[in-house]
Amino acid sequence: MPDPRDVSVHKLIFKIVAELVDQPEFVVIKTQVTEDGATFTVHAHPDDTGKLIGKQGRNAQSLRIITSGAGRKLSRRYEVAIQDEILQLGG
């Protein structure tokens, strides 16, 4: 059974991501629970991946800062990964 704290952070991430993209119906967030928190992997439509990452990764970094702050308040460690981010930034 997932930790209720993780569920609330999952919902927060989903709301933020849905507002950033043009096609929120394609947004899927997979949660991998760890010992002291969770890793959230965000999948979006390929056309929206750039919007999700933002110029020079600013949107992605902001999402990580918000999630990290929520984690500190909940005494949990959270990480956010964006699908294809490594390909976008590396290429």
Gaussian input, Z-matrix of N, CA and C with variables (Angstrom, degrees):
# hf/3-21g

backbone

0 1
 N
 C     1     B1
 C     2     B2     1     A1
 N     3     B3     2     A2     1     D1
 C     4     B4     3     A3     2     D2
 C     5     B5     4     A4     3     D3
 N     6     B6     5     A5     4     D4
 C     7     B7     6     A6     5     D5
 C     8     B8     7     A7     6     D6
 N     9     B9     8     A8     7     D7
 C    10    B10     9     A9     8     D8
 C    11    B11    10    A10     9     D9
 N    12    B12    11    A11    10    D10
 C    13    B13    12    A12    11    D11
 C    14    B14    13    A13    12    D12
 N    15    B15    14    A14    13    D13
 C    16    B16    15    A15    14    D14
 C    17    B17    16    A16    15    D15
 N    18    B18    17    A17    16    D16
 C    19    B19    18    A18    17    D17
 C    20    B20    19    A19    18    D18
 N    21    B21    20    A20    19    D19
 C    22    B22    21    A21    20    D20
 C    23    B23    22    A22    21    D21
 N    24    B24    23    A23    22    D22
 C    25    B25    24    A24    23    D23
 C    26    B26    25    A25    24    D24
 N    27    B27    26    A26    25    D25
 C    28    B28    27    A27    26    D26
 C    29    B29    28    A28    27    D27
 N    30    B30    29    A29    28    D28
 C    31    B31    30    A30    29    D29
 C    32    B32    31    A31    30    D30
 N    33    B33    32    A32    31    D31
 C    34    B34    33    A33    32    D32
 C    35    B35    34    A34    33    D33
 N    36    B36    35    A35    34    D34
 C    37    B37    36    A36    35    D35
 C    38    B38    37    A37    36    D36
 N    39    B39    38    A38    37    D37
 C    40    B40    39    A39    38    D38
 C    41    B41    40    A40    39    D39
 N    42    B42    41    A41    40    D40
 C    43    B43    42    A42    41    D41
 C    44    B44    43    A43    42    D42
 N    45    B45    44    A44    43    D43
 C    46    B46    45    A45    44    D44
 C    47    B47    46    A46    45    D45
 N    48    B48    47    A47    46    D46
 C    49    B49    48    A48    47    D47
 C    50    B50    49    A49    48    D48
 N    51    B51    50    A50    49    D49
 C    52    B52    51    A51    50    D50
 C    53    B53    52    A52    51    D51
 N    54    B54    53    A53    52    D52
 C    55    B55    54    A54    53    D53
 C    56    B56    55    A55    54    D54
 N    57    B57    56    A56    55    D55
 C    58    B58    57    A57    56    D56
 C    59    B59    58    A58    57    D57
 N    60    B60    59    A59    58    D58
 C    61    B61    60    A60    59    D59
 C    62    B62    61    A61    60    D60
 N    63    B63    62    A62    61    D61
 C    64    B64    63    A63    62    D62
 C    65    B65    64    A64    63    D63
 N    66    B66    65    A65    64    D64
 C    67    B67    66    A66    65    D65
 C    68    B68    67    A67    66    D66
 N    69    B69    68    A68    67    D67
 C    70    B70    69    A69    68    D68
 C    71    B71    70    A70    69    D69
 N    72    B72    71    A71    70    D70
 C    73    B73    72    A72    71    D71
 C    74    B74    73    A73    72    D72
 N    75    B75    74    A74    73    D73
 C    76    B76    75    A75    74    D74
 C    77    B77    76    A76    75    D75
 N    78    B78    77    A77    76    D76
 C    79    B79    78    A78    77    D77
 C    80    B80    79    A79    78    D78
 N    81    B81    80    A80    79    D79
 C    82    B82    81    A81    80    D80
 C    83    B83    82    A82    81    D81
 N    84    B84    83    A83    82    D82
 C    85    B85    84    A84    83    D83
 C    86    B86    85    A85    84    D84
 N    87    B87    86    A86    85    D85
 C    88    B88    87    A87    86    D86
 C    89    B89    88    A88    87    D87
 N    90    B90    89    A89    88    D88
 C    91    B91    90    A90    89    D89
 C    92    B92    91    A91    90    D90
 N    93    B93    92    A92    91    D91
 C    94    B94    93    A93    92    D92
 C    95    B95    94    A94    93    D93
 N    96    B96    95    A95    94    D94
 C    97    B97    96    A96    95    D95
 C    98    B98    97    A97    96    D96
 N    99    B99    98    A98    97    D97
 C   100   B100    99    A99    98    D98
 C   101   B101   100   A100    99    D99
 N   102   B102   101   A101   100   D100
 C   103   B103   102   A102   101   D101
 C   104   B104   103   A103   102   D102
 N   105   B105   104   A104   103   D103
 C   106   B106   105   A105   104   D104
 C   107   B107   106   A106   105   D105
 N   108   B108   107   A107   106   D106
 C   109   B109   108   A108   107   D107
 C   110   B110   109   A109   108   D108
 N   111   B111   110   A110   109   D109
 C   112   B112   111   A111   110   D110
 C   113   B113   112   A112   111   D111
 N   114   B114   113   A113   112   D112
 C   115   B115   114   A114   113   D113
 C   116   B116   115   A115   114   D114
 N   117   B117   116   A116   115   D115
 C   118   B118   117   A117   116   D116
 C   119   B119   118   A118   117   D117
 N   120   B120   119   A119   118   D118
 C   121   B121   120   A120   119   D119
 C   122   B122   121   A121   120   D120
 N   123   B123   122   A122   121   D121
 C   124   B124   123   A123   122   D122
 C   125   B125   124   A124   123   D123
 N   126   B126   125   A125   124   D124
 C   127   B127   126   A126   125   D125
 C   128   B128   127   A127   126   D126
 N   129   B129   128   A128   127   D127
 C   130   B130   129   A129   128   D128
 C   131   B131   130   A130   129   D129
 N   132   B132   131   A131   130   D130
 C   133   B133   132   A132   131   D131
 C   134   B134   133   A133   132   D132
 N   135   B135   134   A134   133   D133
 C   136   B136   135   A135   134   D134
 C   137   B137   136   A136   135   D135
 N   138   B138   137   A137   136   D136
 C   139   B139   138   A138   137   D137
 C   140   B140   139   A139   138   D138
 N   141   B141   140   A140   139   D139
 C   142   B142   141   A141   140   D140
 C   143   B143   142   A142   141   D141
 N   144   B144   143   A143   142   D142
 C   145   B145   144   A144   143   D143
 C   146   B146   145   A145   144   D144
 N   147   B147   146   A146   145   D145
 C   148   B148   147   A147   146   D146
 C   149   B149   148   A148   147   D147
 N   150   B150   149   A149   148   D148
 C   151   B151   150   A150   149   D149
 C   152   B152   151   A151   150   D150
 N   153   B153   152   A152   151   D151
 C   154   B154   153   A153   152   D152
 C   155   B155   154   A154   153   D153
 N   156   B156   155   A155   154   D154
 C   157   B157   156   A156   155   D155
 C   158   B158   157   A157   156   D156
 N   159   B159   158   A158   157   D157
 C   160   B160   159   A159   158   D158
 C   161   B161   160   A160   159   D159
 N   162   B162   161   A161   160   D160
 C   163   B163   162   A162   161   D161
 C   164   B164   163   A163   162   D162
 N   165   B165   164   A164   163   D163
 C   166   B166   165   A165   164   D164
 C   167   B167   166   A166   165   D165
 N   168   B168   167   A167   166   D166
 C   169   B169   168   A168   167   D167
 C   170   B170   169   A169   168   D168
 N   171   B171   170   A170   169   D169
 C   172   B172   171   A171   170   D170
 C   173   B173   172   A172   171   D171
 N   174   B174   173   A173   172   D172
 C   175   B175   174   A174   173   D173
 C   176   B176   175   A175   174   D174
 N   177   B177   176   A176   175   D175
 C   178   B178   177   A177   176   D176
 C   179   B179   178   A178   177   D177
 N   180   B180   179   A179   178   D178
 C   181   B181   180   A180   179   D179
 C   182   B182   181   A181   180   D180
 N   183   B183   182   A182   181   D181
 C   184   B184   183   A183   182   D182
 C   185   B185   184   A184   183   D183
 N   186   B186   185   A185   184   D184
 C   187   B187   186   A186   185   D185
 C   188   B188   187   A187   186   D186
 N   189   B189   188   A188   187   D187
 C   190   B190   189   A189   188   D188
 C   191   B191   190   A190   189   D189
 N   192   B192   191   A191   190   D190
 C   193   B193   192   A192   191   D191
 C   194   B194   193   A193   192   D192
 N   195   B195   194   A194   193   D193
 C   196   B196   195   A195   194   D194
 C   197   B197   196   A196   195   D195
 N   198   B198   197   A197   196   D196
 C   199   B199   198   A198   197   D197
 C   200   B200   199   A199   198   D198
 N   201   B201   200   A200   199   D199
 C   202   B202   201   A201   200   D200
 C   203   B203   202   A202   201   D201
 N   204   B204   203   A203   202   D202
 C   205   B205   204   A204   203   D203
 C   206   B206   205   A205   204   D204
 N   207   B207   206   A206   205   D205
 C   208   B208   207   A207   206   D206
 C   209   B209   208   A208   207   D207
 N   210   B210   209   A209   208   D208
 C   211   B211   210   A210   209   D209
 C   212   B212   211   A211   210   D210
 N   213   B213   212   A212   211   D211
 C   214   B214   213   A213   212   D212
 C   215   B215   214   A214   213   D213
 N   216   B216   215   A215   214   D214
 C   217   B217   216   A216   215   D215
 C   218   B218   217   A217   216   D216
 N   219   B219   218   A218   217   D217
 C   220   B220   219   A219   218   D218
 C   221   B221   220   A220   219   D219
 N   222   B222   221   A221   220   D220
 C   223   B223   222   A222   221   D221
 C   224   B224   223   A223   222   D222
 N   225   B225   224   A224   223   D223
 C   226   B226   225   A225   224   D224
 C   227   B227   226   A226   225   D225
 N   228   B228   227   A227   226   D226
 C   229   B229   228   A228   227   D227
 C   230   B230   229   A229   228   D228
 N   231   B231   230   A230   229   D229
 C   232   B232   231   A231   230   D230
 C   233   B233   232   A232   231   D231
 N   234   B234   233   A233   232   D232
 C   235   B235   234   A234   233   D233
 C   236   B236   235   A235   234   D234
 N   237   B237   236   A236   235   D235
 C   238   B238   237   A237   236   D236
 C   239   B239   238   A238   237   D237
 N   240   B240   239   A239   238   D238
 C   241   B241   240   A240   239   D239
 C   242   B242   241   A241   240   D240
 N   243   B243   242   A242   241   D241
 C   244   B244   243   A243   242   D242
 C   245   B245   244   A244   243   D243
 N   246   B246   245   A245   244   D244
 C   247   B247   246   A246   245   D245
 C   248   B248   247   A247   246   D246
 N   249   B249   248   A248   247   D247
 C   250   B250   249   A249   248   D248
 C   251   B251   250   A250   249   D249
 N   252   B252   251   A251   250   D250
 C   253   B253   252   A252   251   D251
 C   254   B254   253   A253   252   D252
 N   255   B255   254   A254   253   D253
 C   256   B256   255   A255   254   D254
 C   257   B257   256   A256   255   D255
 N   258   B258   257   A257   256   D256
 C   259   B259   258   A258   257   D257
 C   260   B260   259   A259   258   D258
 N   261   B261   260   A260   259   D259
 C   262   B262   261   A261   260   D260
 C   263   B263   262   A262   261   D261
 N   264   B264   263   A263   262   D262
 C   265   B265   264   A264   263   D263
 C   266   B266   265   A265   264   D264
 N   267   B267   266   A266   265   D265
 C   268   B268   267   A267   266   D266
 C   269   B269   268   A268   267   D267
 N   270   B270   269   A269   268   D268
 C   271   B271   270   A270   269   D269
 C   272   B272   271   A271   270   D270

   B1=1.4640
   B2=1.5280
   B3=1.3390
   B4=1.4612
   B5=1.5187
   B6=1.3177
   B7=1.4613
   B8=1.5306
   B9=1.3310
   B10=1.4778
   B11=1.5285
   B12=1.3200
   B13=1.4657
   B14=1.5257
   B15=1.3495
   B16=1.4615
   B17=1.5239
   B18=1.3226
   B19=1.4670
   B20=1.5242
   B21=1.3223
   B22=1.4620
   B23=1.5301
   B24=1.3234
   B25=1.4660
   B26=1.5269
   B27=1.3217
   B28=1.4677
   B29=1.5292
   B30=1.3219
   B31=1.4669
   B32=1.5290
   B33=1.3264
   B34=1.4603
   B35=1.5261
   B36=1.3306
   B37=1.4623
   B38=1.5266
   B39=1.3385
   B40=1.4608
   B41=1.5257
   B42=1.3241
   B43=1.4684
   B44=1.5245
   B45=1.3173
   B46=1.4703
   B47=1.5234
   B48=1.3240
   B49=1.4645
   B50=1.5318
   B51=1.3207
   B52=1.4702
   B53=1.5250
   B54=1.3206
   B55=1.4654
   B56=1.5303
   B57=1.3194
   B58=1.4651
   B59=1.5243
   B60=1.3124
   B61=1.4647
   B62=1.5273
   B63=1.3393
   B64=1.4612
   B65=1.5241
   B66=1.3308
   B67=1.4579
   B68=1.5330
   B69=1.3409
   B70=1.4695
   B71=1.5241
   B72=1.3230
   B73=1.4644
   B74=1.5314
   B75=1.3239
   B76=1.4611
   B77=1.5295
   B78=1.3197
   B79=1.4616
   B80=1.5319
   B81=1.3217
   B82=1.4627
   B83=1.5231
   B84=1.3222
   B85=1.4589
   B86=1.5187
   B87=1.3312
   B88=1.4603
   B89=1.5277
   B90=1.3143
   B91=1.4582
   B92=1.5148
   B93=1.3185
   B94=1.4567
   B95=1.5245
   B96=1.3198
   B97=1.4602
   B98=1.5237
   B99=1.3280
   B100=1.4569
   B101=1.5212
   B102=1.3110
   B103=1.4667
   B104=1.5232
   B105=1.3387
   B106=1.4631
   B107=1.5265
   B108=1.3291
   B109=1.4604
   B110=1.5120
   B111=1.3435
   B112=1.4594
   B113=1.5213
   B114=1.3274
   B115=1.4501
   B116=1.5232
   B117=1.3129
   B118=1.4601
   B119=1.5217
   B120=1.3221
   B121=1.4598
   B122=1.5221
   B123=1.3270
   B124=1.4521
   B125=1.5235
   B126=1.3220
   B127=1.4635
   B128=1.5223
   B129=1.3338
   B130=1.4650
   B131=1.5237
   B132=1.3151
   B133=1.4582
   B134=1.5285
   B135=1.3332
   B136=1.4751
   B137=1.5253
   B138=1.3300
   B139=1.4692
   B140=1.5278
   B141=1.3224
   B142=1.4624
   B143=1.5241
   B144=1.3132
   B145=1.4610
   B146=1.5275
   B147=1.3262
   B148=1.4574
   B149=1.5162
   B150=1.3231
   B151=1.4730
   B152=1.5202
   B153=1.3005
   B154=1.4534
   B155=1.5281
   B156=1.3096
   B157=1.4632
   B158=1.5296
   B159=1.3308
   B160=1.4624
   B161=1.5104
   B162=1.3268
   B163=1.4653
   B164=1.5155
   B165=1.3099
   B166=1.4658
   B167=1.5301
   B168=1.3395
   B169=1.4603
   B170=1.5118
   B171=1.3252
   B172=1.4717
   B173=1.5227
   B174=1.3342
   B175=1.4689
   B176=1.5228
   B177=1.3243
   B178=1.4619
   B179=1.5263
   B180=1.3142
   B181=1.4615
   B182=1.5270
   B183=1.3173
   B184=1.4691
   B185=1.5195
   B186=1.3205
   B187=1.4629
   B188=1.5282
   B189=1.3182
   B190=1.4774
   B191=1.5245
   B192=1.3122
   B193=1.4694
   B194=1.5236
   B195=1.3229
   B196=1.4693
   B197=1.5250
   B198=1.3279
   B199=1.4652
   B200=1.5249
   B201=1.3159
   B202=1.4593
   B203=1.5280
   B204=1.3295
   B205=1.4630
   B206=1.5174
   B207=1.3274
   B208=1.4704
   B209=1.5176
   B210=1.3215
   B211=1.4624
   B212=1.5176
   B213=1.3253
   B214=1.4667
   B215=1.5181
   B216=1.3181
   B217=1.4618
   B218=1.5301
   B219=1.3255
   B220=1.4650
   B221=1.5352
   B222=1.3170
   B223=1.4738
   B224=1.5303
   B225=1.3272
   B226=1.4552
   B227=1.5256
   B228=1.3257
   B229=1.4655
   B230=1.5186
   B231=1.3313
   B232=1.4495
   B233=1.5247
   B234=1.3215
   B235=1.4539
   B236=1.5188
   B237=1.3233
   B238=1.4599
   B239=1.5234
   B240=1.3244
   B241=1.4637
   B242=1.5176
   B243=1.3195
   B244=1.4547
   B245=1.5176
   B246=1.3251
   B247=1.4566
   B248=1.5248
   B249=1.3082
   B250=1.4650
   B251=1.5305
   B252=1.3218
   B253=1.4617
   B254=1.5231
   B255=1.3111
   B256=1.4648
   B257=1.5224
   B258=1.3332
   B259=1.4553
   B260=1.5225
   B261=1.3394
   B262=1.4633
   B263=1.5326
   B264=1.3323
   B265=1.4651
   B266=1.5180
   B267=1.3403
   B268=1.4515
   B269=1.5195
   B270=1.3224
   B271=1.4612
   B272=1.4244
   A1=109.04
   A2=117.06
   A3=119.19
   A4=112.09
   A5=114.13
   A6=120.83
   A7=108.34
   A8=118.32
   A9=120.55
   A10=113.08
   A11=116.66
   A12=119.65
   A13=110.46
   A14=115.52
   A15=119.63
   A16=111.00
   A17=116.37
   A18=120.86
   A19=110.51
   A20=117.34
   A21=119.95
   A22=111.28
   A23=117.40
   A24=120.67
   A25=109.71
   A26=116.97
   A27=121.46
   A28=109.68
   A29=117.45
   A30=121.93
   A31=110.84
   A32=116.62
   A33=120.96
   A34=110.60
   A35=116.91
   A36=121.37
   A37=110.01
   A38=116.41
   A39=119.72
   A40=111.11
   A41=117.54
   A42=120.66
   A43=111.08
   A44=116.73
   A45=120.38
   A46=110.53
   A47=116.43
   A48=121.12
   A49=110.51
   A50=117.53
   A51=120.95
   A52=111.55
   A53=117.25
   A54=120.55
   A55=112.35
   A56=117.44
   A57=120.94
   A58=112.99
   A59=117.59
   A60=121.27
   A61=111.35
   A62=115.73
   A63=121.61
   A64=112.08
   A65=117.10
   A66=121.60
   A67=110.23
   A68=116.84
   A69=119.87
   A70=113.85
   A71=117.45
   A72=119.37
   A73=112.43
   A74=117.38
   A75=121.18
   A76=113.10
   A77=117.79
   A78=121.14
   A79=109.88
   A80=115.08
   A81=122.56
   A82=106.61
   A83=116.05
   A84=120.65
   A85=107.85
   A86=115.22
   A87=120.31
   A88=108.36
   A89=115.55
   A90=121.73
   A91=110.06
   A92=115.38
   A93=120.87
   A94=106.78
   A95=115.43
   A96=121.08
   A97=109.67
   A98=115.50
   A99=121.62
   A100=107.89
   A101=116.30
   A102=120.98
   A103=112.45
   A104=116.63
   A105=119.77
   A106=113.65
   A107=117.58
   A108=120.27
   A109=111.58
   A110=115.75
   A111=120.18
   A112=109.99
   A113=114.80
   A114=122.11
   A115=107.45
   A116=116.21
   A117=121.89
   A118=108.16
   A119=116.65
   A120=121.55
   A121=107.75
   A122=115.53
   A123=121.74
   A124=109.22
   A125=115.17
   A126=122.16
   A127=107.20
   A128=116.84
   A129=121.57
   A130=108.28
   A131=116.27
   A132=121.45
   A133=107.88
   A134=117.81
   A135=119.66
   A136=114.26
   A137=117.52
   A138=119.83
   A139=112.22
   A140=117.16
   A141=121.49
   A142=113.72
   A143=117.29
   A144=119.74
   A145=111.38
   A146=116.81
   A147=120.63
   A148=112.74
   A149=116.41
   A150=120.34
   A151=110.18
   A152=115.71
   A153=120.67
   A154=110.89
   A155=116.48
   A156=120.53
   A157=110.73
   A158=116.83
   A159=120.98
   A160=112.59
   A161=115.03
   A162=120.23
   A163=109.31
   A164=114.83
   A165=123.61
   A166=111.93
   A167=116.86
   A168=121.22
   A169=114.95
   A170=117.09
   A171=120.10
   A172=113.33
   A173=117.92
   A174=119.45
   A175=110.39
   A176=116.27
   A177=119.94
   A178=110.43
   A179=116.72
   A180=120.36
   A181=110.92
   A182=117.25
   A183=120.78
   A184=110.93
   A185=116.54
   A186=120.93
   A187=110.40
   A188=116.41
   A189=120.60
   A190=111.20
   A191=117.49
   A192=121.14
   A193=110.17
   A194=117.34
   A195=121.19
   A196=110.42
   A197=115.96
   A198=120.88
   A199=111.16
   A200=116.50
   A201=120.81
   A202=110.60
   A203=116.79
   A204=120.77
   A205=111.86
   A206=115.99
   A207=119.93
   A208=110.04
   A209=116.26
   A210=120.50
   A211=112.40
   A212=116.87
   A213=119.73
   A214=110.40
   A215=116.65
   A216=120.52
   A217=111.10
   A218=117.22
   A219=122.13
   A220=113.24
   A221=116.85
   A222=122.87
   A223=111.96
   A224=115.39
   A225=122.51
   A226=108.05
   A227=116.75
   A228=121.79
   A229=108.40
   A230=116.21
   A231=121.27
   A232=110.71
   A233=115.08
   A234=122.04
   A235=108.40
   A236=115.60
   A237=120.86
   A238=107.92
   A239=115.92
   A240=122.14
   A241=107.54
   A242=115.90
   A243=120.49
   A244=108.54
   A245=115.81
   A246=121.60
   A247=109.39
   A248=116.09
   A249=124.15
   A250=113.84
   A251=117.73
   A252=119.04
   A253=111.41
   A254=117.16
   A255=120.64
   A256=109.61
   A257=117.51
   A258=120.68
   A259=111.20
   A260=117.07
   A261=121.38
   A262=111.13
   A263=116.63
   A264=119.90
   A265=112.02
   A266=116.71
   A267=120.42
   A268=113.37
   A269=117.62
   A270=120.28
   A271=111.72
   D1=129.20
   D2=-177.81
   D3=-68.89
   D4=150.94
   D5=177.04
   D6=-68.60
   D7=132.10
   D8=-179.91
   D9=-58.47
   D10=-29.77
   D11=178.15
   D12=-64.96
   D13=-38.86
   D14=179.61
   D15=-66.92
   D16=-36.51
   D17=179.77
   D18=-64.12
   D19=-41.84
   D20=-179.43
   D21=-66.14
   D22=-37.63
   D23=177.92
   D24=-69.68
   D25=-38.27
   D26=176.39
   D27=-57.69
   D28=-45.26
   D29=179.65
   D30=-64.41
   D31=-40.19
   D32=178.43
   D33=-61.24
   D34=-48.23
   D35=179.53
   D36=-60.34
   D37=-43.56
   D38=-178.76
   D39=-61.07
   D40=-43.51
   D41=-179.65
   D42=-62.18
   D43=-43.72
   D44=-179.51
   D45=-65.14
   D46=-48.29
   D47=-177.70
   D48=-62.86
   D49=-42.01
   D50=-179.06
   D51=-60.48
   D52=-31.33
   D53=178.57
   D54=-78.46
   D55=-24.88
   D56=-178.45
   D57=-79.65
   D58=-29.71
   D59=-172.41
   D60=-98.24
   D61=161.56
   D62=177.67
   D63=-84.76
   D64=-24.48
   D65=-176.43
   D66=-124.40
   D67=74.37
   D68=-175.87
   D69=-64.86
   D70=-18.37
   D71=179.52
   D72=-66.71
   D73=-16.40
   D74=178.96
   D75=-94.80
   D76=-2.26
   D77=-177.59
   D78=-75.04
   D79=127.46
   D80=175.85
   D81=-133.54
   D82=131.98
   D83=177.89
   D84=-118.92
   D85=118.37
   D86=178.72
   D87=-98.63
   D88=135.30
   D89=-177.76
   D90=-110.19
   D91=127.69
   D92=173.92
   D93=-116.37
   D94=111.39
   D95=-177.13
   D96=-74.93
   D97=134.87
   D98=175.48
   D99=-113.40
   D100=179.27
   D101=-177.15
   D102=-60.28
   D103=-41.17
   D104=-175.32
   D105=-118.02
   D106=16.81
   D107=-179.80
   D108=173.68
   D109=-137.64
   D110=-178.84
   D111=-160.17
   D112=156.64
   D113=172.34
   D114=-113.21
   D115=126.91
   D116=179.70
   D117=-106.50
   D118=121.34
   D119=177.33
   D120=-105.24
   D121=119.14
   D122=-176.21
   D123=-96.46
   D124=125.78
   D125=175.95
   D126=-114.66
   D127=131.03
   D128=178.48
   D129=-134.94
   D130=170.08
   D131=176.38
   D132=-58.32
   D133=140.85
   D134=-178.43
   D135=-53.85
   D136=-32.58
   D137=178.60
   D138=-69.61
   D139=-21.05
   D140=-177.42
   D141=-98.54
   D142=-7.63
   D143=-176.97
   D144=-59.09
   D145=-41.18
   D146=178.62
   D147=-62.60
   D148=-39.31
   D149=178.23
   D150=-66.34
   D151=-36.97
   D152=-179.29
   D153=-67.78
   D154=-39.71
   D155=179.20
   D156=-75.46
   D157=-41.80
   D158=179.28
   D159=81.94
   D160=170.49
   D161=179.10
   D162=-65.53
   D163=127.51
   D164=-178.88
   D165=54.03
   D166=27.53
   D167=175.94
   D168=75.69
   D169=17.76
   D170=-175.07
   D171=-67.07
   D172=-41.59
   D173=179.75
   D174=-65.27
   D175=-43.35
   D176=179.17
   D177=-62.59
   D178=-43.08
   D179=179.70
   D180=-64.31
   D181=-40.94
   D182=178.06
   D183=-62.39
   D184=-42.06
   D185=177.93
   D186=-61.26
   D187=-40.07
   D188=178.51
   D189=-66.70
   D190=-39.31
   D191=179.53
   D192=-64.63
   D193=-45.26
   D194=178.91
   D195=-61.51
   D196=-45.94
   D197=-179.07
   D198=-64.73
   D199=-40.20
   D200=178.61
   D201=-64.32
   D202=-40.85
   D203=177.98
   D204=-63.39
   D205=-41.59
   D206=176.95
   D207=-63.33
   D208=-38.97
   D209=178.95
   D210=-63.62
   D211=-40.81
   D212=178.47
   D213=-62.86
   D214=-40.92
   D215=179.53
   D216=-65.36
   D217=-33.60
   D218=-177.73
   D219=-95.43
   D220=4.28
   D221=-177.32
   D222=57.22
   D223=42.76
   D224=178.11
   D225=-132.32
   D226=159.79
   D227=177.03
   D228=-110.70
   D229=121.93
   D230=-177.91
   D231=-120.88
   D232=142.82
   D233=174.79
   D234=-128.16
   D235=147.75
   D236=178.13
   D237=-122.28
   D238=127.72
   D239=175.14
   D240=-119.86
   D241=141.84
   D242=178.98
   D243=-112.86
   D244=126.37
   D245=-179.16
   D246=-55.87
   D247=134.96
   D248=177.45
   D249=69.75
   D250=6.86
   D251=-179.30
   D252=-62.49
   D253=-41.40
   D254=-179.06
   D255=-62.79
   D256=-40.22
   D257=178.24
   D258=-65.78
   D259=-40.64
   D260=-179.11
   D261=-65.43
   D262=-45.18
   D263=-176.09
   D264=-77.79
   D265=-32.13
   D266=-176.86
   D267=-80.12
   D268=-23.04
   D269=-173.07
   D270=-102.46

